[in-house]
Amino acid sequence: MTALSQGSGPSQEGPTFIRVRAALDRVDRVTKYAVIIAMAVMTILVVTQVVFRYAFSSAIDWSEEVARLAFVWAMFLAIPHGIRRGVHVGIDALVVRFSESVQDFLFRLAAMLGAGLMAVIFWFAWDVTVYTLPEMMPTLNLTAAVYYIAVLFAAIHSLLHLALLAWGGSKTWEEEPRP
């Protein structure tokens, strides 16, 4: 008997749910590597800048801006991964006293409200991105809006995770039992 026919875990939601979860998993794998690359770029640039300043009494004029940009992108791309794993700060002193069905309802409600908040964040980030599009960075031939584009990506990716959690519940990302 499969997990689907047993009615346990996230499979009970059906094949559409499983396909959506798999698609979001593929997006997560891509953004995971983007976070790793951004952190590596930031680290390499900061270390190189320190070496240049102290060893050669020189500086790389664009390194600070690129390192800051890599940091911003890494942090915003990592937010949905925290949502997926449930590692963001939460206070559950009251919620854990409720029955499992009430806890599931509250989890799904919180996920829906969080998805709504991400939609609002996307809307405002869009406005700021459009507003800052003509501004250029001081040392790079790049629009300053690139900082806010990271917020746009994070908001959409987080919204997708929260919508999936509202749909599938807290066990959405648990591994399916092996036969």
Secondary structure as a PSIPRED ss2 file (coil, helix, strand):
# PSIPRED VFORMAT (PSIPRED V4.0)

   1 M C   1.000  0.000  0.000
   2 T C   1.000  0.000  0.000
   3 A H   0.000  1.000  0.000
   4 L H   0.000  1.000  0.000
   5 S H   0.000  1.000  0.000
   6 Q H   0.000  1.000  0.000
   7 G C   1.000  0.000  0.000
   8 S C   1.000  0.000  0.000
   9 G H   0.000  1.000  0.000
  10 P H   0.000  1.000  0.000
  11 S H   0.000  1.000  0.000
  12 Q H   0.000  1.000  0.000
  13 E H   0.000  1.000  0.000
  14 G C   1.000  0.000  0.000
  15 P H   0.000  1.000  0.000
  16 T H   0.000  1.000  0.000
  17 F H   0.000  1.000  0.000
  18 I H   0.000  1.000  0.000
  19 R H   0.000  1.000  0.000
  20 V H   0.000  1.000  0.000
  21 R H   0.000  1.000  0.000
  22 A H   0.000  1.000  0.000
  23 A H   0.000  1.000  0.000
  24 L H   0.000  1.000  0.000
  25 D H   0.000  1.000  0.000
  26 R H   0.000  1.000  0.000
  27 V H   0.000  1.000  0.000
  28 D H   0.000  1.000  0.000
  29 R H   0.000  1.000  0.000
  30 V H   0.000  1.000  0.000
  31 T H   0.000  1.000  0.000
  32 K H   0.000  1.000  0.000
  33 Y H   0.000  1.000  0.000
  34 A H   0.000  1.000  0.000
  35 V H   0.000  1.000  0.000
  36 I H   0.000  1.000  0.000
  37 I H   0.000  1.000  0.000
  38 A H   0.000  1.000  0.000
  39 M H   0.000  1.000  0.000
  40 A H   0.000  1.000  0.000
  41 V H   0.000  1.000  0.000
  42 M H   0.000  1.000  0.000
  43 T H   0.000  1.000  0.000
  44 I H   0.000  1.000  0.000
  45 L H   0.000  1.000  0.000
  46 V H   0.000  1.000  0.000
  47 V H   0.000  1.000  0.000
  48 T H   0.000  1.000  0.000
  49 Q H   0.000  1.000  0.000
  50 V H   0.000  1.000  0.000
  51 V H   0.000  1.000  0.000
  52 F H   0.000  1.000  0.000
  53 R H   0.000  1.000  0.000
  54 Y H   0.000  1.000  0.000
  55 A H   0.000  1.000  0.000
  56 F H   0.000  1.000  0.000
  57 S C   1.000  0.000  0.000
  58 S C   1.000  0.000  0.000
  59 A C   1.000  0.000  0.000
  60 I C   1.000  0.000  0.000
  61 D C   1.000  0.000  0.000
  62 W C   1.000  0.000  0.000
  63 S H   0.000  1.000  0.000
  64 E H   0.000  1.000  0.000
  65 E H   0.000  1.000  0.000
  66 V H   0.000  1.000  0.000
  67 A H   0.000  1.000  0.000
  68 R H   0.000  1.000  0.000
  69 L H   0.000  1.000  0.000
  70 A H   0.000  1.000  0.000
  71 F H   0.000  1.000  0.000
  72 V H   0.000  1.000  0.000
  73 W H   0.000  1.000  0.000
  74 A H   0.000  1.000  0.000
  75 M H   0.000  1.000  0.000
  76 F H   0.000  1.000  0.000
  77 L H   0.000  1.000  0.000
  78 A H   0.000  1.000  0.000
  79 I H   0.000  1.000  0.000
  80 P H   0.000  1.000  0.000
  81 H H   0.000  1.000  0.000
  82 G H   0.000  1.000  0.000
  83 I H   0.000  1.000  0.000
  84 R H   0.000  1.000  0.000
  85 R H   0.000  1.000  0.000
  86 G C   1.000  0.000  0.000
  87 V C   1.000  0.000  0.000
  88 H C   1.000  0.000  0.000
  89 V C   1.000  0.000  0.000
  90 G C   1.000  0.000  0.000
  91 I C   1.000  0.000  0.000
  92 D C   1.000  0.000  0.000
  93 A C   1.000  0.000  0.000
  94 L C   1.000  0.000  0.000
  95 V H   0.000  1.000  0.000
  96 V H   0.000  1.000  0.000
  97 R H   0.000  1.000  0.000
  98 F C   1.000  0.000  0.000
  99 S C   1.000  0.000  0.000
 100 E H   0.000  1.000  0.000
 101 S H   0.000  1.000  0.000
 102 V H   0.000  1.000  0.000
 103 Q H   0.000  1.000  0.000
 104 D H   0.000  1.000  0.000
 105 F H   0.000  1.000  0.000
 106 L H   0.000  1.000  0.000
 107 F H   0.000  1.000  0.000
 108 R H   0.000  1.000  0.000
 109 L H   0.000  1.000  0.000
 110 A H   0.000  1.000  0.000
 111 A H   0.000  1.000  0.000
 112 M H   0.000  1.000  0.000
 113 L H   0.000  1.000  0.000
 114 G H   0.000  1.000  0.000
 115 A H   0.000  1.000  0.000
 116 G H   0.000  1.000  0.000
 117 L H   0.000  1.000  0.000
 118 M H   0.000  1.000  0.000
 119 A H   0.000  1.000  0.000
 120 V H   0.000  1.000  0.000
 121 I H   0.000  1.000  0.000
 122 F H   0.000  1.000  0.000
 123 W H   0.000  1.000  0.000
 124 F H   0.000  1.000  0.000
 125 A H   0.000  1.000  0.000
 126 W H   0.000  1.000  0.000
 127 D H   0.000  1.000  0.000
 128 V H   0.000  1.000  0.000
 129 T H   0.000  1.000  0.000
 130 V H   0.000  1.000  0.000
 131 Y H   0.000  1.000  0.000
 132 T H   0.000  1.000  0.000
 133 L C   1.000  0.000  0.000
 134 P C   1.000  0.000  0.000
 135 E C   1.000  0.000  0.000
 136 M E   0.000  0.000  1.000
 137 M C   1.000  0.000  0.000
 138 P C   1.000  0.000  0.000
 139 T C   1.000  0.000  0.000
 140 L C   1.000  0.000  0.000
 141 N C   1.000  0.000  0.000
 142 L C   1.000  0.000  0.000
 143 T E   0.000  0.000  1.000
 144 A C   1.000  0.000  0.000
 145 A C   1.000  0.000  0.000
 146 V H   0.000  1.000  0.000
 147 Y H   0.000  1.000  0.000
 148 Y H   0.000  1.000  0.000
 149 I H   0.000  1.000  0.000
 150 A H   0.000  1.000  0.000
 151 V H   0.000  1.000  0.000
 152 L H   0.000  1.000  0.000
 153 F H   0.000  1.000  0.000
 154 A H   0.000  1.000  0.000
 155 A H   0.000  1.000  0.000
 156 I H   0.000  1.000  0.000
 157 H H   0.000  1.000  0.000
 158 S H   0.000  1.000  0.000
 159 L H   0.000  1.000  0.000
 160 L H   0.000  1.000  0.000
 161 H H   0.000  1.000  0.000
 162 L H   0.000  1.000  0.000
 163 A H   0.000  1.000  0.000
 164 L H   0.000  1.000  0.000
 165 L H   0.000  1.000  0.000
 166 A H   0.000  1.000  0.000
 167 W H   0.000  1.000  0.000
 168 G H   0.000  1.000  0.000
 169 G C   1.000  0.000  0.000
 170 S C   1.000  0.000  0.000
 171 K C   1.000  0.000  0.000
 172 T C   1.000  0.000  0.000
 173 W C   1.000  0.000  0.000
 174 E C   1.000  0.000  0.000
 175 E C   1.000  0.000  0.000
 176 E C   1.000  0.000  0.000
 177 P C   1.000  0.000  0.000
 178 R C   1.000  0.000  0.000
 179 P C   1.000  0.000  0.000
